[in-house]
Amino acid sequence: MKLWLLKSEPSEYSYDLLERHKKGVWDGVMNNQALIHLRNMRKGDRAFMYHSGKEKAIIGIVDIVSDPYPDPRKNDPRLVVVDVAPRERLTSPVSLSAIKKNAAFASFELVRFSRLSVMPVPTVLWEKVFAMSH
């Protein structure tokens, strides 16, 4: 199982909305590096859901419930999507500012490439984020 982080503007797609729908399609990814990461996801992987915009915080955990497949709304085979389902809302959101204050996250893509919408999360950092949320 691989671990990921998915960024979304909560006014576009929030963790609350995903919980209400029980399942959603993670789409709209256009950046080449983010698409590479999306193509490497597999059913059974997990991801943190990060709210960008004003919140700038990791809110919850989602399960990747499908392998990547071509975006059915686009006529471009390069553009892929995955299906996600809510797994767990974090006890307390973990803010970007808290992550940036912790030296262990200095090489984390969330800190280094703030515009990247899909990124891998090393296990050790996943565990640190999860611990910070409790």
Number of C-alpha atoms within 10 A of each C-alpha: 9 16 19 24 23 22 25 20 14 17 10 8 14 18 22 14 15 16 16 11 11 12 17 18 15 20 16 15 17 12 13 12 14 18 20 15 15 26 18 13 23 17 16 14 18 24 25 27 23 28 25 20 12 8 15 18 20 26 23 23 23 25 21 27 20 17 17 19 15 16 19 12 9 11 9 10 10 14 23 22 21 21 18 23 21 25 16 14 18 19 13 14 20 22 18 18 11 12 21 15 10 10 9 12 18 13 10 18 17 22 15 12 11 12 13 19 23 24 23 21 20 12 12 11 15 17 12 14 21 19 12 16 17 10
